[in-house]
Amino acid sequence: MRQPSVTEGLGFISYAWPELELRVLAERVTDEGYAELRFFSGDTLLHTTRVNLLATPTMNSLAKRLEKHSQEIPWTDILTYITGKTIEIVRRGEPAEEIWPSEDDELAPQYLLEPILYLNHPCVVFGDYGSLKSLMALAIAYIVQLPYYDNALGLTTVKESTLCLYLDYEDEPSSFRKRWSALEQGFSKGAMPILYRHMTSPLSDEVEQLQRIIHDKNIGLSIIDSLGPAARGNLNDPEPAIKYHAALRQLGITSLTLAHTAKDQLTKKRTIFGSVFFTNLARSVWECKSQQETGEDEAVISLKHTKANLSRLHPPLGYHFTFTDNSIEVVGVDLRDTSLSGELPLPWQIKHLLREEPLTMREIAEALEKNEDTIKTTLSRMARKEELVKLPEHKWGLRAYGS
């Protein structure tokens, strides 16, 4: 038997024996050896199955089943070749390459949407239920797709339109359409579609299909809503996080994952729900908080940068949402003038407080609901930077008060 011609494509391996008029397609192959096999005689589909290529009894049983279609084809030899070659291709991984220093390299990161999305890297936005993180993700999708340069959110997008694929584990198409339509009405820049896919299987099980969609539709941004059902399993174990980020890496484009919040009962620090690897493997992480009174048609959210691998942490971002019957408008807002001012860095909060009048350390601590030792340390640091000045009666003021 001659060796077949082997063709590697996006998510598949094709084997062809022209003299036998036989073609075998291997798809959805895993490192553990599982694969979907389709057998063709000319254009006729003979058999489809999903098997463990490394399970000898299973492959022997498959050979006997295929003999019913043709006893002239050496099925055992065919399957032995397919097993060895398929495992070799899947496990060989990326080739090693030499990396030389270059004077043209810059440390500054490339962005798809500055400062939120690094180009071709995974970003996570996490927050409680009702934090409006999904609406913020849709606003991001609208801006990068248009692209909307002079947007009222103060975000900087690339010059070319970047098509988005929204992978929805939580909602259904009609509800999603209503939110997308309402945001489009709020932006008032014209209607455009977004590629949407209702998801039920873990992301790692859908990589091959998603790779084809990304390739065929020229997708540059994937939004995954949300992390729990997309990763699946016990989220507190490292394995789901590692598999999830391996799947994102295989997709090879910028990603924005929406996640829920966990709170450390000892430190009260808020993080992504699940294993620390969900944070460690992301390149950029933002915490989303919202403030909205019951029954009100307005809301304010903050995005606080909690992790940045490729740049410094960015100051918190603020956005104001206005809801009407058929539109959602979103604009940037200064968090110092909102109820979420506490999300700002402590020095910013102190400066904002002292704009009104000089205060003592105790008065500042009480107003900001902070420990006096923390305030004392921060005040001393700000004084060394000549941002504040010590005044009579143990009060602190902005530099202008002491000039």
KATA-V163537 format. One record per pair of residues at least 24 apart in sequence whose C-alpha atoms are under 10 Angstrom apart, sorted by the first residue. I is the first residue (numbers start at 1). GAP is how many residues later the second one is. If there is no record, write none. Layout:
# KATA-V163537
{{I GAP} {I GAP}}
This chain:
# KATA-V163537
{{1 72} {1 73} {1 76} {1 77} {3 75} {3 78} {4 74} {4 77} {4 78} {6 76} {6 79} {6 80} {8 81} {9 203} {10 198} {10 199} {10 201} {10 202} {10 205} {11 196} {11 197} {11 198} {11 199} {11 200} {11 201} {12 24} {12 25} {12 74} {12 196} {13 24} {13 69} {13 72} {13 73} {13 76} {13 77} {14 24} {14 68} {14 72} {15 24} {15 63} {15 66} {15 67} {15 70} {15 71} {16 24} {17 24} {17 61} {18 24} {20 52} {20 53} {20 54} {21 52} {22 24} {22 51} {22 56} {24 24} {24 54} {24 55} {24 58} {25 57} {26 24} {26 56} {26 57} {26 60} {27 59} {27 181} {27 182} {28 177} {28 178} {28 179} {28 180} {28 181} {29 24} {29 57} {29 58} {29 60} {29 61} {29 179} {30 56} {30 57} {30 60} {30 61} {30 175} {31 56} {31 57} {31 59} {31 60} {32 55} {32 58} {32 59} {33 50} {33 53} {33 54} {33 57} {33 58} {34 53} {35 48} {35 51} {35 52} {37 45} {39 27} {41 28} {41 29} {46 24} {52 31} {53 26} {53 27} {53 29} {53 30} {53 31} {53 33} {53 34} {54 26} {54 29} {54 30} {54 33} {55 28} {56 24} {59 24} {107 203} {107 204} {108 202} {108 203} {108 204} {109 200} {109 201} {109 202} {110 48} {110 200} {110 201} {111 45} {111 46} {111 47} {111 143} {112 32} {112 44} {112 45} {112 46} {112 47} {112 48} {112 50} {112 108} {112 109} {112 142} {113 27} {113 28} {113 30} {113 31} {113 42} {113 43} {113 44} {113 45} {114 40} {114 41} {114 42} {114 43} {114 44} {115 39} {115 40} {115 41} {115 42} {115 169} {115 190} {115 196} {115 198} {115 199} {115 200} {115 202} {116 24} {116 39} {116 40} {116 140} {116 168} {116 169} {116 170} {116 187} {116 189} {116 192} {116 198} {116 201} {117 40} {117 104} {117 137} {117 138} {117 139} {117 166} {117 167} {117 168} {118 136} {118 137} {118 138} {118 165} {118 166} {118 190} {118 191} {118 192} {118 193} {119 39} {119 101} {119 102} {119 134} {119 135} {119 136} {120 100} {120 101} {120 128} {120 129} {120 131} {120 132} {120 133} {120 134} {120 135} {121 100} {121 127} {121 128} {121 131} {121 132} {121 133} {121 134} {121 135} {121 161} {121 162} {121 163} {121 189} {122 99} {122 100} {122 101} {122 123} {122 126} {122 127} {122 130} {122 131} {122 132} {122 133} {122 134} {122 135} {122 159} {122 160} {122 161} {122 162} {122 163} {123 100} {123 131} {123 132} {123 133} {123 134} {123 135} {123 156} {123 158} {123 159} {123 160} {123 161} {123 162} {123 163} {123 184} {123 185} {124 99} {124 100} {124 103} {124 131} {124 132} {124 133} {124 134} {124 135} {124 148} {124 154} {124 155} {124 158} {124 159} {124 160} {124 161} {124 162} {124 163} {124 183} {125 101} {125 102} {125 131} {125 132} {125 133} {125 134} {125 135} {125 136} {125 147} {125 159} {125 160} {125 161} {125 162} {125 163} {125 178} {125 179} {125 180} {125 181} {126 100} {126 101} {126 131} {126 132} {126 133} {126 134} {126 135} {126 136} {126 144} {126 145} {126 146} {126 147} {126 159} {126 160} {126 161} {126 162} {126 163} {126 177} {126 178} {127 131} {127 132} {127 133} {127 134} {127 135} {127 143} {127 144} {127 145} {127 146} {127 159} {127 160} {127 161} {127 162} {127 163} {127 176} {128 131} {128 132} {128 133} {128 134} {128 142} {128 159} {128 160} {128 161} {128 162} {129 130} {129 131} {129 132} {129 160} {129 161} {130 158} {130 159} {130 160} {130 161} {130 162} {131 129} {131 156} {131 157} {131 158} {131 159} {131 160} {131 161} {131 168} {131 169} {131 170} {131 171} {132 156} {132 157} {132 158} {132 159} {132 167} {132 168} {132 169} {132 170} {132 189} {133 92} {133 125} {133 126} {133 127} {133 154} {133 155} {133 156} {133 157} {133 168} {133 169} {133 170} {134 45} {134 89} {134 90} {134 91} {134 92} {134 123} {134 124} {134 125} {135 44} {135 45} {135 48} {135 186} {135 193} {135 195} {136 47} {136 152} {136 165} {136 167} {136 183} {136 185} {136 194} {137 29} {137 86} {137 87} {137 88} {137 119} {137 120} {137 121} {138 26} {138 28} {138 38} {138 41} {138 42} {138 45} {138 46} {138 56} {138 85} {139 41} {139 44} {139 45} {139 47} {139 48} {139 189} {139 190} {139 191} {140 24} {140 83} {140 116} {141 24} {141 25} {141 39} {141 53} {141 80} {141 81} {141 82} {141 115} {142 38} {142 41} {142 42} {142 45} {142 47} {142 49} {142 50} {142 51} {142 52} {143 44} {144 76} {144 77} {145 47} {145 48} {145 49} {145 75} {145 76} {146 43} {146 44} {146 45} {146 46} {148 39} {148 41} {151 36} {151 179} {151 180} {151 181} {152 35} {152 167} {152 177} {152 178} {152 179} {152 180} {152 181} {153 164} {153 165} {153 166} {153 167} {153 177} {153 178} {153 179} {153 180} {154 163} {154 164} {154 165} {154 177} {154 178} {154 179} {155 162} {155 177} {161 59} {162 56} {162 57} {162 58} {162 59} {163 30} {163 31} {163 32} {163 51} {163 54} {163 55} {163 56} {163 57} {163 58} {163 59} {164 29} {164 30} {164 31} {164 32} {164 50} {164 53} {164 54} {164 55} {164 56} {164 57} {164 58} {164 59} {164 90} {164 91} {165 29} {165 30} {165 31} {165 32} {165 45} {165 48} {165 49} {165 52} {165 53} {165 54} {165 55} {165 56} {165 57} {165 58} {165 59} {165 90} {166 28} {166 29} {166 30} {166 31} {166 32} {166 33} {166 55} {166 56} {166 57} {166 58} {166 59} {166 90} {167 28} {167 29} {167 30} {167 31} {167 32} {167 33} {167 36} {167 43} {167 55} {167 56} {167 57} {167 58} {167 59} {167 63} {167 90} {168 28} {168 29} {168 30} {168 31} {168 32} {168 55} {168 56} {168 57} {168 58} {168 61} {168 62} {169 28} {169 29} {169 30} {169 31} {169 32} {169 33} {169 55} {169 56} {169 57} {169 58} {169 59} {169 60} {169 61} {170 28} {170 29} {170 30} {170 54} {170 55} {170 56} {170 58} {170 59} {170 60} {171 27} {171 28} {171 54} {171 55} {172 24} {172 25} {172 26} {172 27} {173 24} {173 25} {178 148} {178 149} {179 147} {179 148} {179 149} {180 147} {180 148} {181 145} {181 146} {181 147} {182 141} {182 142} {182 143} {182 144} {182 145} {182 146} {182 147} {183 140} {183 143} {183 144} {183 145} {183 146} {183 147} {184 142} {184 143} {184 144} {184 145} {185 141} {185 142} {185 143} {185 144} {186 135} {186 136} {186 137} {186 138} {186 140} {186 141} {186 142} {186 143} {186 144} {186 145} {187 140} {187 141} {187 142} {187 143} {187 144} {188 139} {188 141} {195 24} {195 27} {196 26} {196 27} {199 25} {199 26} {199 30} {199 31} {200 29} {200 30} {201 28} {201 29} {201 30} {201 31} {202 25} {202 26} {202 27} {202 28} {202 29} {202 30} {202 31} {202 38} {202 41} {202 42} {202 45} {203 24} {203 26} {203 27} {203 28} {203 29} {203 40} {203 41} {203 42} {203 43} {203 44} {203 45} {204 26} {204 27} {204 28} {204 36} {204 39} {204 40} {204 41} {204 42} {204 43} {204 44} {204 46} {205 25} {205 26} {205 38} {205 39} {205 42} {206 24} {206 41} {207 39} {207 40} {207 41} {207 42} {207 43} {207 44} {208 39} {208 42} {208 43} {210 40} {210 41} {211 39} {211 40} {211 41} {212 39} {214 37} {214 38} {214 39} {215 36} {219 34} {219 35} {220 31} {220 32} {220 33} {220 34} {220 35} {221 30} {221 31} {221 32} {221 33} {221 34} {221 35} {222 26} {222 29} {222 30} {222 31} {222 32} {222 33} {222 34} {222 35} {223 31} {223 32} {223 33} {223 34} {223 35} {224 31} {224 32} {224 33} {224 34} {224 35} {225 31} {225 32} {225 33} {225 34} {226 30} {226 31} {226 32} {226 33} {226 34} {227 30} {227 31} {227 32} {227 33} {227 45} {227 46} {227 47} {227 51} {228 30} {228 31} {228 32} {228 45} {228 46} {229 30} {230 27} {230 29} {231 47} {234 40} {234 41} {235 38} {235 39} {235 40} {235 41} {235 42} {235 43} {236 37} {236 38} {236 39} {236 40} {236 41} {236 42} {237 37} {237 38} {237 39} {237 40} {238 36} {238 37} {238 38} {238 39} {238 40} {239 36} {239 38} {240 34} {240 35} {240 37} {240 38} {241 33} {241 34} {241 35} {241 36} {241 37} {241 38} {241 39} {241 40} {241 41} {242 33} {242 35} {242 36} {242 38} {242 39} {244 34} {244 37} {245 32} {245 33} {245 36} {245 37} {246 35} {255 27} {256 26} {256 28} {256 29} {257 25} {257 28} {258 28} {258 30} {259 28} {259 29} {260 27} {260 28} {261 26} {261 27} {270 36} {271 35} {279 27} {279 28} {280 27} {280 29} {281 28} {282 25} {282 26} {282 27} {283 24} {283 25} {283 26} {283 27} {283 28} {284 24} {284 25} {284 26} {284 27} {284 29} {285 24} {285 28} {286 27} {286 28} {286 30} {286 31} {287 29} {287 56} {288 28} {288 29} {288 30} {289 29} {289 51} {289 54} {290 28} {290 29} {290 30} {290 49} {290 50} {291 29} {291 47} {291 48} {291 49} {292 29} {292 47} {296 26} {296 27} {297 24} {297 25} {297 26} {297 27} {297 28} {297 31} {298 24} {298 25} {298 26} {298 30} {298 31} {298 32} {299 24} {299 31} {300 30} {300 31} {300 32} {300 33} {300 35} {300 38} {300 39} {300 40} {301 31} {301 32} {301 34} {301 37} {301 38} {301 39} {302 30} {302 31} {302 32} {302 33} {302 36} {302 38} {302 39} {302 40} {302 41} {302 42} {303 40} {303 41} {304 39} {304 40} {304 41} {315 28} {315 29} {315 30} {315 33} {316 25} {316 27} {316 28} {316 29} {317 26} {317 27} {318 25} {318 26} {341 27} {342 26} {342 27} {346 24} {346 28} {346 29} {346 32} {346 33} {347 28} {347 31} {347 32} {347 34} {347 35} {347 40} {350 25} {350 28} {350 29} {350 32} {350 38} {350 46} {350 47} {350 48} {351 31} {351 36} {351 37} {351 46} {351 47} {352 46} {353 44} {353 45} {354 34} {354 42} {354 43} {354 44} {354 47} {355 42} {355 43} {355 45} {355 46} {356 41} {356 42} {357 38} {357 39} {357 40} {357 41} {357 44} {358 31} {358 32} {358 33} {358 34} {358 36} {358 37} {358 38} {358 39} {358 40} {358 43} {359 31} {359 32} {359 34} {359 35} {359 36} {359 37} {359 38} {360 30} {360 31} {360 32} {360 33} {360 34} {360 35} {360 36} {360 37} {361 33} {361 34} {361 35} {362 32} {362 33} {363 32} {363 33} {364 31} {364 32}}
